[in-house]
Amino acid sequence: MIGYALTIAIGAFSLGLLLNLWRVATGPNISDRILALDTMVINAIALLILLGIALGSSIFFEVSMLFALVGFISTVSYCRFLLRGDIIE
């Protein structure tokens, strides 16, 4: 039963990832694209965790934590660049 739930969840998050990729490509302005990239990071983290559950490996959980850290830093950097035009003052 858990296998069916994992398959459905992986499919749903993969579809969400593809729809966010479409928003990045066709976003009307830069803030929509930054928001879509941040949501893509969240979907990728969810996919990594689901893959870790499906394979029974704990390494995917550590990778998802590192990916969350890099995703947060990149979102903050993009927003600072958008607001100030400079990342490092």
KEFI-912032 format. One line per field, with one value per residue: residue in three letters; residue number from 1; z, x, y of N, C-alpha, C, O, CB in turn. Coordinates in steps of 0.02 Angstrom, whole numbers. Atoms other than C-alpha are relative to their C-alpha. Glycine has a CB too. Layout:
res = ala,...
n = NUM,...
n_pz = Z,...
n_px = X,...
n_py = Y,...
ca_pz = Z,...
ca_px = X,...
ca_py = Y,...
c_pz = Z,...
c_px = X,...
c_py = Y,...
o_pz = Z,...
o_px = X,...
o_py = Y,...
cb_pz = Z,...
cb_px = X,...
cb_py = Y,...
% end
This chain:
res = met,ile,gly,tyr,ala,leu,thr,ile,ala,ile,gly,ala,phe,ser,leu,gly,leu,leu,leu,asn,leu,trp,arg,val,ala,thr,gly,pro,asn,ile,ser,asp,arg,ile,leu,ala,leu,asp,thr,met,val,ile,asn,ala,ile,ala,leu,leu,ile,leu,leu,gly,ile,ala,leu,gly,ser,ser,ile,phe,phe,glu,val,ser,met,leu,phe,ala,leu,val,gly,phe,ile,ser,thr,val,ser,tyr,cys,arg,phe,leu,leu,arg,gly,asp,ile,ile,glu
n = 1,2,3,4,5,6,7,8,9,10,11,12,13,14,15,16,17,18,19,20,21,22,23,24,25,26,27,28,29,30,31,32,33,34,35,36,37,38,39,40,41,42,43,44,45,46,47,48,49,50,51,52,53,54,55,56,57,58,59,60,61,62,63,64,65,66,67,68,69,70,71,72,73,74,75,76,77,78,79,80,81,82,83,84,85,86,87,88,89
n_pz = 0,-2,67,41,-24,22,72,12,-25,46,61,-13,-7,66,40,-28,22,71,5,-22,54,50,-26,6,70,27,-51,26,-26,-34,-66,10,15,-63,-40,31,-16,-70,-4,29,-51,-48,33,7,-67,-11,41,-31,-59,22,28,-57,-30,45,4,-66,-11,-39,31,35,-48,-8,62,1,-45,35,55,-30,-18,62,28,-39,14,68,2,-33,45,56,-22,-14,64,31,-36,-7,57,-23,-51,-54,-8
n_px = 41,-44,-29,47,0,-63,3,45,-32,-55,31,28,-54,-33,43,-10,-66,6,40,-43,-48,37,8,-65,-12,48,22,6,-53,-54,20,34,-50,-35,47,3,-62,3,47,-33,-45,42,22,-57,-13,52,-17,-57,23,40,-46,-33,47,11,-59,-21,-67,1,-43,43,22,-55,-4,56,-17,-49,36,41,-45,-21,60,15,-52,9,60,-18,-46,38,41,-43,-22,57,16,-55,-45,-65,9,-46,-6
n_py = -60,-58,-8,-40,-69,-30,-11,-56,-60,-17,-27,-66,-48,-7,-44,-67,-23,-19,-61,-56,-12,-39,-69,-33,-16,-48,-47,-68,-43,35,24,64,51,15,40,66,36,20,55,58,27,36,62,44,27,51,58,33,34,57,50,30,47,56,42,19,-25,-62,-51,-49,-50,-47,-38,-48,-56,-43,-32,-52,-55,-34,-32,-60,-51,-26,-42,-64,-36,-26,-56,-57,-27,-33,-62,-47,2,22,52,-14,-73
ca_pz = 0,39,-134,-216,-106,-147,-333,-329,-223,-337,-488,-407,-357,-528,-611,-493,-539,-725,-701,-604,-744,-864,-750,-748,-938,-966,-809,-845,-731,-632,-463,-530,-594,-425,-337,-461,-432,-244,-266,-379,-239,-120,-245,-274,-86,-75,-218,-134,28,-61,-155,9,81,-73,-78,110,109,233,120,27,187,210,28,47,195,94,-53,61,124,-52,-110,32,1,-186,-158,-38,-160,-306,-205,-143,-320,-380,-244,-232,-391,-287,-182,-78,-8
ca_px = 0,143,214,57,59,243,210,65,163,316,204,118,280,356,207,225,409,367,233,357,483,351,323,510,514,358,348,285,414,569,483,370,522,611,456,445,628,600,450,553,679,539,473,647,672,507,560,726,640,514,654,744,588,562,741,763,922,961,1085,941,886,1058,1062,890,953,1101,987,871,1018,1080,902,875,1040,1006,831,897,1036,917,802,944,1008,834,808,982,1071,1215,1234,1386,1392
ca_py = 0,119,86,154,308,339,320,442,567,557,585,734,819,784,866,1015,1026,1029,1162,1270,1248,1312,1464,1499,1495,1601,1708,1884,1965,1921,1905,1768,1676,1689,1623,1479,1435,1433,1320,1207,1188,1136,1009,940,920,826,713,676,630,519,433,404,324,217,154,143,246,384,475,560,647,724,776,857,959,1022,1059,1158,1262,1300,1339,1463,1552,1565,1635,1767,1811,1829,1941,2050,2068,2114,2245,2321,2271,2207,2050,2096,2271
c_pz = 0,-68,-46,20,-22,-75,-17,22,-45,-65,10,7,-65,-45,25,-21,-73,-9,24,-52,-56,23,-3,-72,-25,51,-27,27,42,69,-4,-14,63,45,-27,14,72,9,-32,49,51,-30,-8,68,16,-40,28,62,-18,-30,55,36,-44,-2,68,17,37,-31,-35,48,13,-62,-3,47,-32,-57,26,19,-62,-32,37,-15,-70,-5,31,-45,-60,21,17,-64,-34,34,-2,-60,17,55,61,4,19
c_px = 43,33,-44,0,64,-1,-44,33,58,-27,-27,55,39,-41,6,66,-2,-40,39,53,-33,-8,67,12,-46,-25,-4,53,48,-21,-39,49,39,-44,-7,63,1,-48,28,48,-40,-24,57,19,-50,14,59,-20,-42,43,39,-45,-9,59,26,71,-3,42,-42,-25,55,8,-56,12,50,-33,-45,42,21,-59,-17,50,-9,-62,14,46,-35,-42,41,25,-56,-15,55,46,70,-11,43,11,70
c_py = 64,12,40,73,36,15,60,66,22,29,70,53,10,46,72,30,22,64,61,16,40,73,37,22,55,51,71,48,-41,-26,-65,-56,-20,-42,-70,-40,-23,-59,-63,-32,-41,-66,-49,-31,-55,-63,-39,-40,-61,-55,-35,-50,-62,-48,-22,23,67,55,54,54,52,44,52,59,48,38,57,61,39,37,64,55,29,44,68,41,30,60,61,32,39,67,51,3,-24,-52,14,75,19
o_pz = -32,-85,-86,-22,-41,-96,-60,-12,-59,-92,-34,-21,-78,-81,-16,-35,-91,-51,-4,-61,-85,-17,-15,-84,-68,40,-64,-8,53,91,40,8,72,76,12,25,87,48,-11,51,71,5,-1,71,43,-15,26,72,12,-20,50,59,-19,-6,72,56,21,-8,-40,27,20,-56,-27,33,-26,-69,-7,9,-61,-58,5,-25,-79,-41,5,-49,-78,-16,2,-68,-65,0,-10,-68,-25,97,118,-45,28
o_px = 27,49,-20,-2,62,23,-26,28,67,1,-20,49,65,-13,8,71,28,-23,31,71,-1,-3,68,39,-26,-76,41,72,38,5,-34,39,56,-21,-11,59,24,-34,13,55,-18,-24,47,38,-32,5,60,3,-34,29,52,-22,-10,50,69,105,-45,39,-20,-38,40,22,-46,-9,44,-18,-52,21,20,-51,-36,31,-1,-60,-7,38,-22,-46,20,30,-44,-30,42,83,114,-55,20,28,84
o_py = 113,69,80,118,94,68,100,116,81,77,113,108,64,87,118,90,73,106,115,74,84,119,98,76,95,83,93,95,-101,-78,-107,-113,-78,-90,-118,-101,-78,-104,-119,-94,-95,-117,-110,-90,-108,-118,-100,-96,-114,-114,-95,-102,-118,-109,-67,-10,109,112,112,110,111,104,108,115,108,96,108,118,101,92,114,113,89,94,119,101,87,110,117,93,90,116,111,51,-25,-44,9,107,78
cb_pz = 60,54,-30,6,76,16,-35,37,71,-14,-22,64,56,-33,5,75,9,-39,40,66,-27,-13,73,23,-42,-27,59,16,42,7,35,-59,-54,36,2,-75,-13,43,-34,-64,36,21,-68,-29,53,-17,-72,18,44,-50,-49,48,13,-70,-36,9,-67,70,-50,-33,66,14,-62,18,67,-27,-39,62,36,-49,1,75,7,-49,36,68,-23,-30,60,44,-45,3,71,60,-31,27,-29,-11,53
cb_px = -47,54,13,-71,-6,59,-28,-67,25,43,-56,-44,48,10,-74,-4,52,-32,-64,33,27,-70,-26,57,-10,-59,47,-69,-30,60,-42,-50,49,21,-68,-12,60,-22,-66,38,38,-59,-30,61,-3,-69,14,54,-41,-53,49,23,-68,-15,55,-4,38,24,48,-59,-20,65,-4,-65,28,58,-42,-36,61,30,-58,0,70,-6,-58,33,55,-45,-41,59,26,-62,-17,39,3,43,16,68,-48
cb_py = 0,-8,-68,-29,1,-45,-63,-10,-10,-62,-45,-1,-22,-68,-23,-2,-54,-57,-7,-17,-67,-31,-1,-48,-62,-38,-2,27,58,45,54,6,25,65,34,6,45,59,19,21,57,44,16,38,56,27,21,51,47,22,34,53,34,26,37,-73,8,-14,-32,-35,-34,-38,-46,-36,-27,-43,-51,-26,-28,-51,-47,-16,-31,-58,-34,-13,-47,-54,-21,-22,-56,-45,-16,-17,67,60,-69,-37,26
% end
